[in-house]
Amino acid sequence: MAMKYNRISADGHIECPPTAWVERMPKNLREFAPKVVRLPDGGDGVQIGNHEPAPLGLQLTGGQKYTEYVTRGLRFEDNPPGTGDPAQRIKEMDQDGVDAEVLYTAVVGTALTKIKDPLVLKEIARAYNSWVSEYCSYNKDRLLGCAVMPPTNTQDAIEELERAAKLPGMRMLQLLTFPNGGSWGTVGDEPFWARANELGWTVTGHHNFGGEDKAKSHPLPGQQGDKPLQMEGAVDLSMFAWLLTCDLPIPTLPILTIEQLFLGGVLDRNPKLRFLFAESGIGWVPYWMEQIDDRFERHRHWAKVKLPKKPTDYIREHIYFAFQEDHAGVALRHSIGINNICWASDFPHSVGDWPFSRETCERNFKGIPESDRRRMEALNGAYISGLITKEERERQATEQRSSVPLLKVPERGARRSA
């Protein structure tokens, strides 16, 4: 019998110091790994190579009032929420009323793309994933590991995918870039997509796989000689994709990433692939989904572009979005697809509300039918994490939550305002 989940966060971060896992790297490469440094202000920072250290601050705001937020000056040794061992993490989840969390890399993970040595990146990914596996094995039903793929090349990503898939506690794989190591998809990515499709793992990314803010000025840069993804038609994919962004291509949205996947045929060739985009929010999605089919129909004829399905069909069949508090998106949830939405706490980052996520959810889902709430708050996250089957999701969606708290819910932000 599957565990009954009331609330799953589809986006949490392990902000433990890298000293917890770099010892798993070969000794001769550890000097190139992320390290903790003491900054002039007395706080800690995480540094990679000679790059500017990332100070501890806004990524560790759990329990703070808004007036207490700082951009720097925190230390790991003070044990801020979100930086401890798995036993501490479970206690913090219990405080927040969260049954399970999908656990991503620390913020510094995105800085790994600054490392140019592919061997170092491969060993960082191996060491980190092995450590996360051990961390999540403390409670594999609640701590849901997300294996990071090295942002180097497709073969490296496939090798780590194969290895990570055998590690206990791992539930998803995280891409920092496209498998080829760049911000645009290429033909050379196909073996990775095919293997992920065979394994049935959900592919996830924070915001996107890169390129949203610079794609227009750097169209389809090939990586390591790979050919860009192509489509049948009279224009290149990058030009047509920009027509379908519907004027929404800001850096944190995954629009261009998603469009490359269906325009380039990745989703047709790999029909079991699922993608979760964390911290994307959902309020923008109904507008985009309304517009994208219309613009595709307007432009596909002169561009001679053919697809087996409508763009929105691909989105509803393959794409999931995670949000924190998003009343506009929840109100329009059926325009997105009720099975495509996952609530997330983003703990311990500044967008989240730890330890008041119960109140956040009560506020966000007020007046929503129980079945809809169950899917967004827990069951969709459980399904794409492999915790429950699609059939179990449908069954549990008809059931009440196992406990319904009686909460007096304050206005948004009231708990943490001065």
GUGU-966394 format. One record per residue (C-alpha): chain; residue number from 1; x, y, z. Coordinates in steps of 0.05 Angstrom, whole numbers, plus 5000, padded with zeros to 4 digits. Layout:
BEGIN
[node "A",NUM,[X,Y,Z]],
...
//
This chain:
BEGIN
[node "A",1,[5000,5000,5000]],
[node "A",2,[5029,5067,4979]],
[node "A",3,[5042,5119,5033]],
[node "A",4,[4989,5172,5035]],
[node "A",5,[5018,5241,5023]],
[node "A",6,[4982,5305,5043]],
[node "A",7,[5036,5355,5022]],
[node "A",8,[5097,5346,4978]],
[node "A",9,[5145,5402,4961]],
[node "A",10,[5168,5393,4889]],
[node "A",11,[5226,5441,4902]],
[node "A",12,[5271,5443,4963]],
[node "A",13,[5346,5455,4968]],
[node "A",14,[5401,5421,5006]],
[node "A",15,[5443,5480,5028]],
[node "A",16,[5494,5439,5065]],
[node "A",17,[5566,5462,5059]],
[node "A",18,[5604,5429,5002]],
[node "A",19,[5654,5403,5053]],
[node "A",20,[5601,5349,5066]],
[node "A",21,[5614,5316,4999]],
[node "A",22,[5678,5341,4965]],
[node "A",23,[5719,5289,5003]],
[node "A",24,[5687,5238,4956]],
[node "A",25,[5725,5268,4898]],
[node "A",26,[5795,5244,4878]],
[node "A",27,[5847,5279,4922]],
[node "A",28,[5882,5311,4863]],
[node "A",29,[5818,5347,4841]],
[node "A",30,[5790,5370,4908]],
[node "A",31,[5825,5438,4903]],
[node "A",32,[5781,5454,4843]],
[node "A",33,[5716,5436,4879]],
[node "A",34,[5670,5486,4913]],
[node "A",35,[5698,5507,4981]],
[node "A",36,[5675,5548,5040]],
[node "A",37,[5712,5614,5052]],
[node "A",38,[5707,5666,5106]],
[node "A",39,[5689,5734,5077]],
[node "A",40,[5712,5802,5103]],
[node "A",41,[5644,5815,5134]],
[node "A",42,[5652,5753,5178]],
[node "A",43,[5602,5710,5140]],
[node "A",44,[5615,5648,5097]],
[node "A",45,[5616,5644,5022]],
[node "A",46,[5620,5586,4973]],
[node "A",47,[5675,5594,4922]],
[node "A",48,[5691,5557,4858]],
[node "A",49,[5762,5567,4832]],
[node "A",50,[5780,5641,4828]],
[node "A",51,[5708,5664,4818]],
[node "A",52,[5675,5712,4865]],
[node "A",53,[5648,5674,4926]],
[node "A",54,[5572,5667,4933]],
[node "A",55,[5557,5695,5003]],
[node "A",56,[5508,5661,5050]],
[node "A",57,[5447,5705,5056]],
[node "A",58,[5382,5703,5018]],
[node "A",59,[5386,5629,5005]],
[node "A",60,[5379,5617,5080]],
[node "A",61,[5318,5656,5103]],
[node "A",62,[5278,5601,5138]],
[node "A",63,[5241,5628,5198]],
[node "A",64,[5265,5700,5189]],
[node "A",65,[5221,5761,5187]],
[node "A",66,[5228,5802,5124]],
[node "A",67,[5265,5855,5164]],
[node "A",68,[5318,5803,5182]],
[node "A",69,[5335,5784,5110]],
[node "A",70,[5408,5796,5093]],
[node "A",71,[5447,5784,5029]],
[node "A",72,[5510,5762,5066]],
[node "A",73,[5539,5750,5135]],
[node "A",74,[5512,5682,5153]],
[node "A",75,[5555,5623,5173]],
[node "A",76,[5547,5548,5165]],
[node "A",77,[5573,5537,5236]],
[node "A",78,[5511,5572,5263]],
[node "A",79,[5468,5516,5233]],
[node "A",80,[5415,5558,5197]],
[node "A",81,[5352,5519,5176]],
[node "A",82,[5364,5479,5114]],
[node "A",83,[5438,5466,5124]],
[node "A",84,[5437,5406,5170]],
[node "A",85,[5439,5330,5165]],
[node "A",86,[5379,5288,5142]],
[node "A",87,[5353,5279,5213]],
[node "A",88,[5350,5354,5221]],
[node "A",89,[5317,5360,5153]],
[node "A",90,[5261,5313,5172]],
[node "A",91,[5249,5353,5236]],
[node "A",92,[5246,5417,5195]],
[node "A",93,[5196,5385,5146]],
[node "A",94,[5153,5363,5205]],
[node "A",95,[5154,5435,5231]],
[node "A",96,[5129,5457,5163]],
[node "A",97,[5077,5404,5153]],
[node "A",98,[5112,5375,5092]],
[node "A",99,[5111,5299,5081]],
[node "A",100,[5164,5296,5027]],
[node "A",101,[5212,5341,4988]],
[node "A",102,[5246,5338,4921]],
[node "A",103,[5317,5360,4939]],
[node "A",104,[5357,5401,4890]],
[node "A",105,[5429,5425,4894]],
[node "A",106,[5447,5487,4933]],
[node "A",107,[5445,5554,4896]],
[node "A",108,[5519,5546,4881]],
[node "A",109,[5501,5488,4836]],
[node "A",110,[5484,5535,4779]],
[node "A",111,[5554,5564,4786]],
[node "A",112,[5584,5497,4765]],
[node "A",113,[5576,5518,4692]],
[node "A",114,[5634,5566,4704]],
[node "A",115,[5682,5508,4712]],
[node "A",116,[5714,5492,4645]],
[node "A",117,[5750,5427,4661]],
[node "A",118,[5702,5370,4643]],
[node "A",119,[5739,5320,4687]],
[node "A",120,[5728,5365,4748]],
[node "A",121,[5655,5373,4731]],
[node "A",122,[5645,5298,4723]],
[node "A",123,[5677,5284,4790]],
[node "A",124,[5637,5338,4824]],
[node "A",125,[5572,5308,4798]],
[node "A",126,[5594,5238,4819]],
[node "A",127,[5614,5260,4889]],
[node "A",128,[5552,5302,4900]],
[node "A",129,[5503,5249,4875]],
[node "A",130,[5535,5194,4917]],
[node "A",131,[5529,5239,4978]],
[node "A",132,[5457,5258,4963]],
[node "A",133,[5440,5184,4955]],
[node "A",134,[5467,5171,5025]],
[node "A",135,[5431,5233,5052]],
[node "A",136,[5363,5213,5022]],
[node "A",137,[5371,5140,5043]],
[node "A",138,[5358,5163,5114]],
[node "A",139,[5285,5164,5093]],
[node "A",140,[5272,5147,5020]],
[node "A",141,[5197,5159,5025]],
[node "A",142,[5207,5232,5047]],
[node "A",143,[5275,5255,5022]],
[node "A",144,[5272,5252,4946]],
[node "A",145,[5340,5258,4914]],
[node "A",146,[5352,5296,4850]],
[node "A",147,[5416,5274,4814]],
[node "A",148,[5453,5330,4779]],
[node "A",149,[5482,5315,4710]],
[node "A",150,[5551,5343,4693]],
[node "A",151,[5543,5402,4645]],
[node "A",152,[5598,5378,4599]],
[node "A",153,[5574,5334,4541]],
[node "A",154,[5522,5283,4525]],
[node "A",155,[5565,5222,4537]],
[node "A",156,[5585,5246,4607]],
[node "A",157,[5511,5259,4623]],
[node "A",158,[5491,5189,4599]],
[node "A",159,[5545,5156,4641]],
[node "A",160,[5523,5194,4704]],
[node "A",161,[5450,5181,4689]],
[node "A",162,[5464,5106,4685]],
[node "A",163,[5504,5108,4750]],
[node "A",164,[5455,5153,4789]],
[node "A",165,[5395,5111,4768]],
[node "A",166,[5424,5054,4809]],
[node "A",167,[5435,5096,4872]],
[node "A",168,[5384,5089,4928]],
[node "A",169,[5342,5150,4945]],
[node "A",170,[5347,5182,4876]],
[node "A",171,[5281,5201,4844]],
[node "A",172,[5295,5251,4788]],
[node "A",173,[5353,5278,4748]],
[node "A",174,[5371,5352,4744]],
[node "A",175,[5399,5386,4682]],
[node "A",176,[5436,5452,4691]],
[node "A",177,[5441,5457,4615]],
[node "A",178,[5420,5414,4556]],
[node "A",179,[5456,5346,4558]],
[node "A",180,[5507,5372,4508]],
[node "A",181,[5531,5424,4559]],
[node "A",182,[5501,5484,4523]],
[node "A",183,[5439,5527,4529]],
[node "A",184,[5408,5501,4464]],
[node "A",185,[5390,5430,4446]],
[node "A",186,[5427,5392,4393]],
[node "A",187,[5420,5328,4353]],
[node "A",188,[5475,5299,4397]],
[node "A",189,[5429,5301,4458]],
[node "A",190,[5385,5246,4430]],
[node "A",191,[5420,5186,4463]],
[node "A",192,[5410,5219,4531]],
[node "A",193,[5336,5232,4519]],
[node "A",194,[5327,5161,4494]],
[node "A",195,[5360,5131,4556]],
[node "A",196,[5320,5176,4604]],
[node "A",197,[5257,5156,4566]],
[node "A",198,[5275,5082,4575]],
[node "A",199,[5288,5091,4650]],
[node "A",200,[5225,5131,4660]],
[node "A",201,[5259,5185,4702]],
[node "A",202,[5231,5255,4706]],
[node "A",203,[5280,5307,4680]],
[node "A",204,[5279,5371,4719]],
[node "A",205,[5312,5439,4717]],
[node "A",206,[5310,5503,4756]],
[node "A",207,[5276,5555,4712]],
[node "A",208,[5303,5526,4647]],
[node "A",209,[5364,5495,4614]],
[node "A",210,[5394,5563,4600]],
[node "A",211,[5392,5610,4541]],
[node "A",212,[5327,5648,4557]],
[node "A",213,[5362,5715,4565]],
[node "A",214,[5411,5710,4508]],
[node "A",215,[5381,5664,4456]],
[node "A",216,[5360,5720,4409]],
[node "A",217,[5431,5747,4403]],
[node "A",218,[5463,5677,4403]],
[node "A",219,[5416,5633,4362]],
[node "A",220,[5429,5559,4367]],
[node "A",221,[5503,5557,4384]],
[node "A",222,[5527,5486,4368]],
[node "A",223,[5565,5451,4423]],
[node "A",224,[5626,5409,4408]],
[node "A",225,[5607,5405,4334]],
[node "A",226,[5537,5380,4345]],
[node "A",227,[5483,5400,4296]],
[node "A",228,[5428,5443,4326]],
[node "A",229,[5360,5411,4334]],
[node "A",230,[5322,5420,4269]],
[node "A",231,[5250,5416,4246]],
[node "A",232,[5216,5409,4179]],
[node "A",233,[5200,5476,4150]],
[node "A",234,[5224,5539,4115]],
[node "A",235,[5255,5572,4176]],
[node "A",236,[5303,5551,4231]],
[node "A",237,[5278,5528,4298]],
[node "A",238,[5304,5588,4337]],
[node "A",239,[5266,5638,4294]],
[node "A",240,[5201,5599,4298]],
[node "A",241,[5209,5587,4373]],
[node "A",242,[5213,5662,4385]],
[node "A",243,[5147,5671,4349]],
[node "A",244,[5116,5622,4399]],
[node "A",245,[5144,5654,4462]],
[node "A",246,[5084,5701,4458]],
[node "A",247,[5127,5759,4485]],
[node "A",248,[5143,5723,4550]],
[node "A",249,[5217,5701,4543]],
[node "A",250,[5244,5729,4608]],
[node "A",251,[5305,5692,4638]],
[node "A",252,[5268,5652,4691]],
[node "A",253,[5215,5622,4646]],
[node "A",254,[5226,5555,4612]],
[node "A",255,[5190,5574,4548]],
[node "A",256,[5247,5567,4498]],
[node "A",257,[5271,5503,4532]],
[node "A",258,[5202,5472,4524]],
[node "A",259,[5194,5496,4453]],
[node "A",260,[5259,5465,4431]],
[node "A",261,[5236,5398,4459]],
[node "A",262,[5172,5394,4419]],
[node "A",263,[5193,5433,4357]],
[node "A",264,[5256,5390,4351]],
[node "A",265,[5217,5325,4356]],
[node "A",266,[5246,5303,4423]],
[node "A",267,[5178,5290,4454]],
[node "A",268,[5153,5252,4392]],
[node "A",269,[5213,5207,4393]],
[node "A",270,[5211,5197,4468]],
[node "A",271,[5138,5195,4488]],
[node "A",272,[5150,5175,4561]],
[node "A",273,[5194,5235,4578]],
[node "A",274,[5169,5281,4633]],
[node "A",275,[5198,5348,4651]],
[node "A",276,[5189,5388,4716]],
[node "A",277,[5210,5461,4717]],
[node "A",278,[5220,5486,4788]],
[node "A",279,[5211,5558,4810]],
[node "A",280,[5177,5574,4745]],
[node "A",281,[5111,5595,4776]],
[node "A",282,[5046,5582,4739]],
[node "A",283,[5009,5649,4733]],
[node "A",284,[5040,5662,4665]],
[node "A",285,[5025,5592,4637]],
[node "A",286,[4950,5601,4620]],
[node "A",287,[4965,5662,4578]],
[node "A",288,[5022,5628,4542]],
[node "A",289,[4981,5565,4529]],
[node "A",290,[4923,5606,4503]],
[node "A",291,[4968,5644,4455]],
[node "A",292,[5017,5590,4432]],
[node "A",293,[4966,5548,4394]],
[node "A",294,[4939,5610,4361]],
[node "A",295,[5007,5635,4339]],
[node "A",296,[5028,5566,4316]],
[node "A",297,[4966,5563,4271]],
[node "A",298,[4980,5633,4244]],
[node "A",299,[5052,5619,4226]],
[node "A",300,[5059,5545,4210]],
[node "A",301,[5033,5552,4139]],
[node "A",302,[5083,5603,4111]],
[node "A",303,[5138,5571,4154]],
[node "A",304,[5120,5501,4129]],
[node "A",305,[5125,5473,4199]],
[node "A",306,[5087,5409,4215]],
[node "A",307,[5074,5378,4283]],
[node "A",308,[5035,5314,4298]],
[node "A",309,[5001,5351,4356]],
[node "A",310,[4984,5421,4379]],
[node "A",311,[5036,5455,4422]],
[node "A",312,[4990,5452,4483]],
[node "A",313,[4981,5377,4475]],
[node "A",314,[5056,5368,4484]],
[node "A",315,[5055,5413,4546]],
[node "A",316,[4998,5376,4580]],
[node "A",317,[5028,5308,4564]],
[node "A",318,[5100,5321,4584]],
[node "A",319,[5111,5385,4624]],
[node "A",320,[5101,5400,4698]],
[node "A",321,[5109,5467,4733]],
[node "A",322,[5125,5481,4807]],
[node "A",323,[5101,5543,4844]],
[node "A",324,[5102,5571,4915]],
[node "A",325,[5043,5618,4925]],
[node "A",326,[5009,5636,4860]],
[node "A",327,[4935,5653,4866]],
[node "A",328,[4927,5673,4793]],
[node "A",329,[4955,5607,4769]],
[node "A",330,[4913,5566,4817]],
[node "A",331,[4850,5602,4796]],
[node "A",332,[4866,5584,4723]],
[node "A",333,[4892,5514,4740]],
[node "A",334,[4848,5478,4689]],
[node "A",335,[4875,5522,4633]],
[node "A",336,[4943,5492,4649]],
[node "A",337,[4921,5421,4666]],
[node "A",338,[4905,5400,4737]],
[node "A",339,[4956,5343,4733]],
[node "A",340,[5012,5388,4710]],
[node "A",341,[5019,5432,4772]],
[node "A",342,[5061,5418,4834]],
[node "A",343,[5064,5459,4898]],
[node "A",344,[5133,5473,4927]],
[node "A",345,[5162,5507,4989]],
[node "A",346,[5230,5526,4960]],
[node "A",347,[5258,5517,5031]],
[node "A",348,[5303,5547,5055]],
[node "A",349,[5304,5602,5002]],
[node "A",350,[5273,5671,5007]],
[node "A",351,[5211,5655,4964]],
[node "A",352,[5188,5603,5014]],
[node "A",353,[5150,5610,5079]],
[node "A",354,[5181,5558,5126]],
[node "A",355,[5156,5541,5177]],
[node "A",356,[5088,5567,5157]],
[node "A",357,[5075,5527,5093]],
[node "A",358,[5011,5499,5122]],
[node "A",359,[4983,5569,5124]],
[node "A",360,[5010,5585,5054]],
[node "A",361,[4973,5525,5026]],
[node "A",362,[4909,5539,5063]],
[node "A",363,[4911,5610,5036]],
[node "A",364,[4929,5589,4965]],
[node "A",365,[4878,5532,4959]],
[node "A",366,[4820,5565,4995]],
[node "A",367,[4755,5546,4962]],
[node "A",368,[4788,5496,4915]],
[node "A",369,[4755,5428,4907]],
[node "A",370,[4790,5375,4949]],
[node "A",371,[4808,5332,4889]],
[node "A",372,[4842,5391,4854]],
[node "A",373,[4879,5410,4917]],
[node "A",374,[4903,5339,4929]],
[node "A",375,[4934,5336,4860]],
[node "A",376,[4970,5403,4864]],
[node "A",377,[4991,5398,4936]],
[node "A",378,[5017,5327,4937]],
[node "A",379,[4996,5275,4885]],
[node "A",380,[5027,5304,4822]],
[node "A",381,[5093,5310,4858]],
[node "A",382,[5087,5239,4884]],
[node "A",383,[5072,5213,4814]],
[node "A",384,[5130,5245,4777]],
[node "A",385,[5176,5224,4834]],
[node "A",386,[5157,5152,4824]],
[node "A",387,[5126,5147,4894]],
[node "A",388,[5057,5128,4867]],
[node "A",389,[5029,5104,4800]],
[node "A",390,[4982,5144,4756]],
[node "A",391,[4926,5097,4779]],
[node "A",392,[4943,5110,4852]],
[node "A",393,[4942,5184,4839]],
[node "A",394,[4872,5179,4812]],
[node "A",395,[4850,5137,4871]],
[node "A",396,[4880,5182,4924]],
[node "A",397,[4851,5244,4890]],
[node "A",398,[4782,5220,4910]],
[node "A",399,[4802,5215,4983]],
[node "A",400,[4804,5269,5036]],
[node "A",401,[4871,5289,5066]],
[node "A",402,[4888,5245,5125]],
[node "A",403,[4885,5305,5171]],
[node "A",404,[4855,5373,5157]],
[node "A",405,[4884,5428,5202]],
[node "A",406,[4840,5480,5233]],
[node "A",407,[4881,5542,5220]],
[node "A",408,[4869,5616,5228]],
[node "A",409,[4906,5638,5166]],
[node "A",410,[4937,5707,5166]],
[node "A",411,[4944,5750,5104]],
[node "A",412,[5004,5736,5060]],
[node "A",413,[5068,5761,5091]],
[node "A",414,[5035,5778,5158]],
[node "A",415,[5073,5724,5196]],
[node "A",416,[5140,5751,5174]],
[node "A",417,[5130,5825,5172]],
[node "A",418,[5156,5868,5228]],
//
